[in-house]
Amino acid sequence: MNALVLDKGRLMLKDIPSPVPLKEEILLRVLKAGICSTDLEMVKGYMDFEGVPGHEFVG
């Protein structure tokens, strides 16, 4: 799946493996993801984070 990934302080569009849900979980297809001020702090380097930002989504 394609995802916007924060890697070493840079945002990059990458093809990453799709997550596999555990037995008691479900997998949602995210249509849109919002970027909030916390995500911007991570991109600016004020917070230690590497991965897929964006936790405000619509499934």
Helices and strands as residue ranges (DSSP letters): E 2-7, E 10-15, E 32-34, H 37-44, E 56-58
